Amino acid sequence: MVKIEKIGVSSAAKIYGLTLGILGFVIGIFYALLISTFSGFMGDDLPISGAGLGIGMAIVFPIMYGIMGFIIGALGAVIYNFVASKIGGLEIQLSKEDEIPMM
């Protein structure tokens, strides 16, 4: 067994930020397509066209999700490091590729 006793705060923040940024891009594209498709049903009540709103979401969502992921990743690493210092780290079992048991 190998024990993870500490997680690098900046590396966890970067990984979470990039992961959620990619997720935000996928969600933003989905909303962009959805709003652009159904913007004709909304009428002229919107101050911006439906296509413009959809493209705006495709740009804003990855940035917003990336920033949130960066903050949450950093906080998660800090909390994990604190808890791991008090009760011990997370135990994992690693194996070499050539020693993986066959089923």
N, C-alpha and C positions, 0 to 999 in steps of 0.2 A: 504494500500500500504506500502511496505517496500522498503527502498532505499539502494542500494549498494553504499556506499561512498568511499570505499577503497578496493583494491584487494592486497593480500599479494604477493609481487614480487617473492619470492622464491617458494611459492606454485604454482603460475601460471606457472613459468618457469619449475618446475618439471612435472606438468600435461601436458603442451605442449610438453616438451621433450619426455616424455614417449609415448604420443599419436602419435607423429610423428615418434618416433622410431619404434613403432608397424607398422605404415603405411610403413615405409622404409623397414621393414622386409617383408611385403607382396609384395611390389614392387620389392625388391631384389630377392625373390623367383620366381616371375613371369619372371624377366629378366634372372635368372639362368636357368630356364626351357627353355625359348625361345632361349637363346644363346647356351645352350647345345644341343638342338634339331637341330638347324640350323648350328652348327659349321662345319659339314661335307661339307656344300656348300661353306664355306669361303676359303677352301684350306689351304695351309701351310704358308700363308703370315703372320699370327699372331705369335708374339713371345711366346705366351702362348697358351695352348690348349683351345678350346672352353669350355670344362667342367671346367677347372681351372678358366677361366675368369668368368663363371657363378657363381661358388662357391664364388669367390672373391667379386662379386657384392652382393651376399646374405649376406656376412659378412660386407662389407663396407657401403652399403646403410643404414642399421639400425643405425649405428654409426653416419654417416653423417647427416641423417634426425633428429636423436635425438639431436645432438649438435645444429643444426639449429633451431629446435623446442624450445630448452631451451633458446637460445638467443632471438628468436622472442617472446616467452612467457614473458620473463623478460621485454623486451622493451614495449610490449603491455600493461603490468600491470603498468609500470612507466608512460606511456602516458595516460592511463585511469585515474590513480590517479591524474595526473596533471589536466586533463580536468575536472574530477569530482570535484576537489577542487575549480575550477573557476565557473562552472555552475550548480553544483549539481550532484548527483549520478543517476544511472539508477534505475528507479522505477519498481518494480515487485509486482505482487499480489500473495500471497501464501494462500493456504487453507489447512485445516486439512483433513486428508484422509477420515474421516467419515462425513465431511461436503461438499464433492464434489457433485455438483448437477447431478442428473441422467438425461439422455437424453430420 
